[in-house]
Amino acid sequence: MEGKAVSSLGVVIILELSVGIAVGVLVGIIAPRIIRKFRFYAGGFDSIFMIAVAMVSYALAVVLDGNGFLSVYLTGIIMGNTKMKSKADIIHFLDNITTLAQMAAFFLLGLLSFPSQMIGFLPNTLIIILFLTLVARPLAVFLLTGKKYSIREKIFISWAGLRGASSIIFAIFATVSGIYKGEYVFHIVFGLAILSVAVQGTLLPAVAEKLNLIDNNNDVLTTFNDYQDDASMNLMQIHINEGHGWQNQLIRDVNLPEGSLAMLIRRQDETIIPKGDTRILAGDEVVLNVPAYESVNDIELREITIDKDHPWNGCRIEDLDLEDHVLVAMIKREDRNIIPKGQTKIQEGDVVVVYN
């Protein structure tokens, strides 16, 4: 009987791992192709789609008797190493979701554990955390990372494995499943989280410095939008229409403004890092880094709200009887900022920004 039970358990483990891996890889390959092929109606929908991908990956694996967590994990790894549109925005969004989830997990831990009883389980906690920190995680890191990282980097990765939200979630699952009859697992997890943050977290900078792994560069996930507040970097986007002077021209042959640089070219669903021999085509969106404007005297702009009785309501910019020193600089329409042209029509509810 015992042999059959062990055999049955082995089949279940193999099935869960196999199905979880298969579903995770499948969803991780298909989802990026969907993102690249379809253009979402509005910004932010790709982040919502990413949540749906995670739910599908987990649910499909569970329905097929696989491990949903393994499936989602592999899907995330594959998609994280795939080129996608708005990838940086998706990562920032998921970082915020992760922070909220961690806050909720620690809140639940506070409800389920009693810090006053943690002292009694401290020996168990120390044994577990020493084994995880000095044996289990280093062994996993050294076996799985291969030659991609140096020994010093592997040691740092091993040390940086702080215990926290994941331990809490697994403890909740174990308790709900009925494997543990008591609630002592939460006291142990509470001790793990406290010791991990207090010891490992506090010593993390010292370990990085000791291993000579201090990186003084900025966050590699910083996007162009993150630099917009930097006075030394001002981005400008130019749409290349049919007949535009830059159409079919090489980057090196285009007469760019003094001190400016072509940062990237958006061509349909493709993002191109331009070089001197890159050719500009009709339909391209060329993003330039141009010198920021510096004014000796502040220029004042005035906002005019257009109601239904305003004389500009329904008029085109070219039809307005404006004085020579007045310029319509921008139109705010709902959540959009419109750079006006002569044919641009002013509508009720617009906020017209003028310079005079």
Sequence and secondary structure as in RCSB ss.txt:
>XXXX:A:sequence
MEGKAVSSLGVVIILELSVGIAVGVLVGIIAPRIIRKFRFYAGGFDSIFMIAVAMVSYALAVVLDGNGFLSVYLT
GIIMGNTKMKSKADIIHFLDNITTLAQMAAFFLLGLLSFPSQMIGFLPNTLIIILFLTLVARPLAVFLLTGKKYS
IREKIFISWAGLRGASSIIFAIFATVSGIYKGEYVFHIVFGLAILSVAVQGTLLPAVAEKLNLIDNNNDVLTTFN
DYQDDASMNLMQIHINEGHGWQNQLIRDVNLPEGSLAMLIRRQDETIIPKGDTRILAGDEVVLNVPAYESVNDIE
LREITIDKDHPWNGCRIEDLDLEDHVLVAMIKREDRNIIPKGQTKIQEGDVVVVYN
>XXXX:A:secstr
 HHHHHHHHHHHHHHHHHHHHHHHHHHHHHHHHHHHH   SSTTHHHHHHHHHHHHHHHHHHHTTS HHHHHHHH
HHHHHTS  TTHHHHHHHHHHHHHHHHHHHHHHHHHH  GGGTGGGHHHHHHHHHHIIIIIHHHHHHHHHTTSS 
HHHHHHHHHT   SHHHHHHHHHHHHTTS SSSHHHHHHHHHHHHIIIIIIHHHHHHHHHTT    S  TT  GG
GGTT TT EEEEEE  TT TTTT BGGGS   TT EEEEEEETTEEE   TT B  TT EEEEEE     SS   
EEEEE  TTSTTTT BGGGS   TT EEEEEEETTEEE   TT B  TT EEEEE 
